[in-house]
């Protein structure tokens, strides 16, 4: 699924060390450098952030706080698309603190970015072992389990996720994916509506429209497509959905026109042909 892409690459850089320095009024260079690193991260100046973190750790190489600084540095490298170095840095952090949940979670994100899903899933399982109500870990572990065909494991994760965040976007994505895979299309519909409402992205409008079209709910499908196209007028999937809608309304000339536009915007030709071979 495409839904996950934005969430898999949204990393939370913790700045607890710098915040402690502010709270204590500490002028120690170690803490000043971590604060500078935090500001550089906020400004997306990742080269400077990495330099400040490395400099801070060089001042106190044995400081226990360096575990968090290494974790932050690993994520900075990931933001810079230096993923092998990010992974190496996070491994060093885990060598010092093997069960630290933040570092495990960060390493899972980097592993996912690198396409190493099974290793990421293992890290997420360790996070869940330590914190069974961790919503992000349950969400990602559940989706990875679903894709791996371990649906019962995914269902356990999603049940916990829904108990923790019943109205959240992650729950909507997770439940809609699970129910759709199991052919429970109508049961997935409320979750798909919530996805489009909470995160109005073209993929979410298209997923909602496709489901409504499958269920024969043509009026609401048209409304979803129209709302999506007002926000994303050049989206290929939405043109494809509108072509389907026109086809189902027996407006074949309009369906073919939208299909041609969808093809120009990137929908594969074989998929376009299927529209009119129904």
N, C-alpha and C positions, 0 to 999 in steps of 0.2 A: 504493500500500500504506500501511497505517496504521503499520507497524512503525517507520517511520523517524521519526515525529513526535517521540518523546522524545529520540532521538539528535540530530535537526536543531537542537533548541533548547537543548542542553547545552553551554554555552560555557566554555572554560577561561580564567580571568583570570590572567595571569602577574604575578608580583610580584617579579621579579628585582631591580628597582631597590631596593625596600624591603629585600630579603634582603641585598643588598650593604651597605646601611647598617647592618644589624644586625651583619654579620660584621666590619665595620670599626670598629664603635663610633662611627660618625659622628653628630654632633649637629647637622649642618647642617639648617636648616629645610626645604630642598628634599627631603632624604631622610626627615625626620620626617613631612612631609606625605604622601609616597608610602606610608609605613608606615601612617599613619592611614587613607588611602584603602583600602589592602589590608584592614585590619581592618573597615572599614565595608562593604566588598564581602562579606566572610565573614559579616557580620551581616545582610546583605541590606538595608542602609541605603544605598540607591543615590543618594539626593539628597546625602547627606553625602559619599559617595565621589566623586561628580562634582565637588562643590565643592572638595574637597581636591586632586584632580588638576588642576583648572583653576588653583588657587592655586599649586601647585607649579610648573606650567609658566610662570606669570607671573613667578616669581622668576628663572628662567633660560630665557628664551624660545628661546635658541639651543642649549640642551643637547642632545647627540645622544640622550640617554636619553628625550627627549620623544617620539620615535617610538613607543616602547613605551607611554608614558603616554597618548598619543593613541589607540593601539590599545585600551588598557584602557578609556579613556573612551568610545570608540565602543561597546564591548560593554556598559558600564554603561547607556548610553542605550538600547541594545536591550533590556536587562532591564526598563527602564522603559517599553517599548513606544513609544519615541520613535525609530522606525526611520529616518525620513528624516534626522534629526540624527545618528543613529549612522552612517549611510552617508556623510554629509558629513564626519564626523570621521575615519572610516577612509580616505576618499579623501585627506584632508590628510596622514595618516600615510604613505600610499603615494606621495604627491608627494615626500616626503622620502626614502623608502626603497622604491623601486618593486618590488624583488624580495624583500622581507622575507616569509618564508613564514608567519609567525604572523599578520601583518596581512592577507595574502591569504586565509588560511584563515578569519579572523574576518569579513572582508568577504563571503566566500562564504556563511557562516552567516546573515548579515543579509539578503543577497540572497535566499536560500532562504526565509527567514521572510517576505519581502515578495512571494514568488511569482515572482521573477525568475530562473527556473531556468537559463536559458541563460547569463546573465551569471555566475551562481554557478559553473556548470560550467567556464566559461572561466578563472575564478580558480583553481579546483581543478586544472585542467590545468597552469597555471603552477606550482602547488605541486609537482605530479608531475614536471614538467620539471626542477625543482631538486632534488627528493628522490623518486626513483622508488619507494622502499620506504615512503613515507608511508601508513600503513594507513588513517587516517581519510579522506584525500583519495582514495585508491583506492576505498574503500567508497562515498563519496558520489558521486564522478564516475561510478563504475560503475552505481549505481542510476539516476542521471539519464540516462545513456546508454541504459540498458535501457528506461526509460520513453519515450525519444525514438526508440526503434526501432533504435538502433545496437548491436545485440546482440553483434557481434564485438568492439567496443570494450569493452563491459561485461565480456565474457568475459576479455579481457586483464587488466582491472583486478581482477577477482575471482580470477584465477589468481595474480596477485602478492599480493593480500590473503591468500589461503589459504596461500601460502608463508611469509608474515610472521607470521600469526596463525592457525594451522591449527585450533585448538580454540576460537576466540573467537566471541562472539555476533555480531559484525558479519559474519564469514565465514558463519555459519549463515544469517543473514537474506539475505545477498547470494546465496548458492548456492541456497537454497530458492526465491527469487524467479526466478532464471534458469532453473532446472530445471523449475519449475512452468509458466513461460511456454512452455517448449519441449515440454511434454507428458510430461516425464520424471518422472512423479509418484512412482513407487517410489524412484527415485534421490534425490528431494527429501526422502523420509521421514526419514533419519537427521539431516538438518539441522533439520527441523521438531521432531524429538524434542529436539535440543540446545537449540533456542530456548526450548521450554517448560521445560526443565531449568535453563538458565542465567538466564532472565528470565521467571519464572512470571506472565505477564500474560494477561488474558482473551483478547486477540486471538491470542496464541500458542497457547493451548490450543485455541481454536476452529479455527485454521488446521491444527493437527495433527489434530484430530478430523475436520474436513471431508475431509482427504486420506485418512485411514484409512477413512472411510465410502465414499469413492470407490473405494478398493481392496478393499472388502468385508471389511476387518479389523474386524469389529463388536465383538469383545471388547475389543481395545485401544482402539477409539474410545470405548466406554463408560467405560473406565478414565480416559481423558484428560478426558472430559466431567465425570465424577464428581469428579476431582481439581480441575478448574477451578471447578466450582460450589461446592465446599467453601470455596474461597478467595473466589469472586465469586458469591454466591448470587443476585444480581439482574442478571446480565449477559444481555442480549438474545440475543447471538450464541450463547451456550452453550445457552440454552433452545431456540433454533432448531436447533442441532446435535442436541440430545436428541430433539427432535420428529422429525428425520430418522432418528435411530437407531431410535426406536420404530416409525416407518413401515416401515423396512427389516426389522424383526423382526415385522412384521404385528400390532403392538400399536396398532391405529388409534385407539382411544379415548384412550390415553395420549399418542399423537402429537398428536391434536387439542387436548388439554388444554395440552400444552407449546406448541403453535403459538399458541393464544390468549394465553398468557402472553408469548410472544415478541413478539406484535403489540402488546400493551399496553406493553411495554418499548421499543418503537420500531422493530421490524422492519417494513418496508413491506408493505402488504397484498398487493401483486402477488407479492412473494417468498414470502409464506405460501401463496398459492394454488398456486404451482408445486410445493409439497410434495406435493400430493394430485392433481396432474395428470400425474404420472409414468407 
